[in-house]
Amino acid sequence: MLHQKQAISFILNQEQLMSKLLIPAQRRERIQEYLSIHQIVRTADLCELLETSEATVRRDLEWLEGKGFLERAHGGAILNQRMILEQVYQQRAQHHPEEKKRIGELAASLIDEGDIVFINSGTTVTQVLQHIRRDPSITVITNNISAVMDLGDPGFHYFMTGGEFQSRSNSLAGRFALENLGVVYANKTILGVDGISLKYGCTVPSNAESEVVRKMIERTKGPVIVVADHSKWGVVSNFQIANIDEIDKLISDERLDSSAVESLAAHNVECLLAASTPVPA
């Protein structure tokens, strides 16, 4: 009688255990649902959520990455987010304005006496231009029309690249811009991007802008610095301007996930995070 009860108890325990186990399709569906909401997830959290091993979770993440749904990162994964259409400048300026301002202040503080700096177009790099200190030994070369229109007399030298006007980004690009950049060397480049990803690198929606930025990187003898708020992490736009290994620093805000910082550090990219509130003088 005792053996019979033990056998029944064993069978019930096995049935309860089996009821908790999810087949691969179910696990992967739950991972997709989680990422659709949160955009980023840690492997340890998935193990707890799915009640399964780390090895199983890693296999599921690898499978989903192969399907293009996500990109594996250090200790987890991020949702693959595609940006196909280029938003007009005014629309982009409304996204995370306070974070962009703080990022711009921090990036501008990295510009030293005597620097020659390339800066491209975009709303975040506009904030960089607006916060460069007054120093006549600093020279900026940019294709960013929006920023220059608001600068007035900034107290430093700046030059436009020339080129064809790009209405959606308020920038200059094309043959004239590329030819003019081809006769200058800078010792720093500060770049705004629409997406940054370990697998796909730094991307922008416009081919014309990508050509200008790649020329800037080519003509830079020093560090390549990318400025991007936390929302750009994991986003992939249309045209790659650089692999992750081609950039030296990322300046973002404090909402950038710590796993992104760890992943970038593994690629020798230093992350600087702008404080959410100004630091008292």
Secondary structure, DSSP 8 states (H G I E B T S, - for coil): -HHHHHHHHHHHHHHHHHHH---HHHHHHHHHHHHHHHSEEEHHHHHHHHT--HHHHHHHHHHHHHTTSEEEETTEEEE-EE--S---HHHHHTSSHHHHHHHHHHHHTT--TT-EEEE-SSHHHHHHHHT----TT-EEEE-BHHHHHHHSS-SSEEEE---EEETTTTEEESHHHHHHHTT--BSEEEEE-SEEETTTEEEES-HHHHHHHHHHHHTBSS-EEEE--GGGBTEE-SEEEE-GGG--EEEEETTS-HHHHHHHHHTT-EEEEE-SS----
